[in-house]
Amino acid sequence: NTEVNVGGGYSTSSGFFTAPVAGYYYMSYWFNALNRCDVHIKYRQSTSHNWSNVVYSQNNTSNDAAGWFTGGRAALVYMVVNSQVQIFAGSIDAGGTTGWDAGIWNGFTGFMIP
């Protein structure tokens, strides 16, 4: 669910944020996952460019007896007009025991620094 989308830069269908104006943007994410999780903040200058990692987080250990752990990262990204940012979460475990908590346990935020 999208709680706030001032200016409409975030697309709920693609999951991309597209910068309406050039400037510095603060982006952060948080998550709760089971056993293993790879999370990235990815950036591309335009739709014709490849994605590159701005922030990458890989967790292979659990923080509690049940195997759940929490994490998060933040980045300040300079974006040109129409460049895009995406929070990418991949959860792969050979044992098939990975998972995500739904709802408020995972999310992200972003805004332009004036």
C-alpha positions in Angstrom: 0.0 0.0 0.0 1.2 3.5 -0.8 0.5 5.8 2.1 1.8 9.1 0.7 2.9 10.0 -2.9 3.4 13.8 -3.0 4.0 14.8 -6.6 3.2 11.4 -8.0 6.8 10.4 -8.6 6.3 6.9 -7.3 4.6 4.4 -9.7 2.6 1.7 -7.8 2.5 -0.5 -10.9 6.3 -0.6 -11.6 7.6 0.2 -8.1 9.9 2.8 -9.5 10.4 6.4 -8.3 11.1 8.8 -11.1 12.6 12.2 -10.3 10.5 15.1 -11.5 13.4 17.5 -10.9 17.1 17.2 -10.5 18.5 17.1 -7.0 19.5 15.1 -4.0 17.0 12.5 -2.8 17.1 10.6 0.5 16.0 7.0 0.1 15.7 4.3 2.9 14.2 0.9 3.4 13.5 -1.5 6.3 12.5 -5.2 6.3 11.8 -8.3 8.3 12.7 -11.5 6.6 13.2 -15.2 7.3 16.7 -16.7 7.0 18.2 -14.8 4.1 17.6 -11.6 2.2 19.3 -9.5 -0.4 18.0 -5.9 -0.7 19.3 -3.1 -2.9 18.6 0.5 -3.7 19.1 0.6 -7.4 19.5 3.7 -9.7 19.4 4.3 -13.4 19.9 7.6 -15.2 17.2 6.8 -17.8 15.1 3.9 -19.0 17.8 3.2 -21.6 20.5 2.8 -18.9 21.2 -0.3 -16.8 20.5 -0.4 -13.1 23.4 0.1 -10.7 23.4 -0.6 -6.9 23.5 2.5 -4.7 23.1 0.5 -1.5 23.3 -3.3 -1.1 22.5 -5.4 2.0 22.9 -9.1 2.2 22.0 -11.0 5.3 22.6 -14.7 5.7 22.1 -15.2 9.4 19.1 -14.9 11.7 18.7 -12.6 14.6 16.3 -14.7 16.7 15.6 -18.4 17.5 12.8 -18.6 14.9 15.1 -17.3 12.1 13.6 -13.9 11.6 15.8 -10.8 11.3 15.3 -7.1 10.6 17.5 -4.7 8.6 17.5 -1.5 6.7 19.7 1.0 4.9 19.6 4.6 3.6 21.3 6.5 0.9 21.5 10.1 -0.4 21.3 9.8 -4.2 21.8 12.7 -6.8 19.1 12.2 -9.5 18.7 14.0 -12.8 15.3 14.6 -14.3 13.5 11.4 -15.2 16.1 9.2 -13.6 14.7 6.3 -11.5 15.3 4.6 -8.1 14.0 1.2 -7.2 14.1 -0.8 -4.0 14.8 -4.4 -5.1 14.3 -7.3 -2.7 15.4 -10.8 -3.6 14.9 -13.6 -1.2 16.5 -16.9 -2.3 17.4 -19.8 -0.1 18.4 -23.3 -1.4 16.4 -24.8 1.4 13.2 -23.0 0.4 12.8 -21.5 3.9 12.9 -17.8 3.1 10.0 -15.5 3.5 8.8 -11.9 4.1 6.5 -10.5 6.8 3.6 -8.7 5.2 2.4 -5.2 5.9 4.1 -2.7 8.1 7.2 -4.9 8.6 8.7 -4.0 5.2 8.7 -0.6 3.6 10.6 2.4 2.2 10.6 6.1 2.1 12.1 8.7 -0.1 12.1 12.5 -0.5 14.0 15.3 -2.1 16.4 17.3 0.0 15.5 21.0 -0.6 
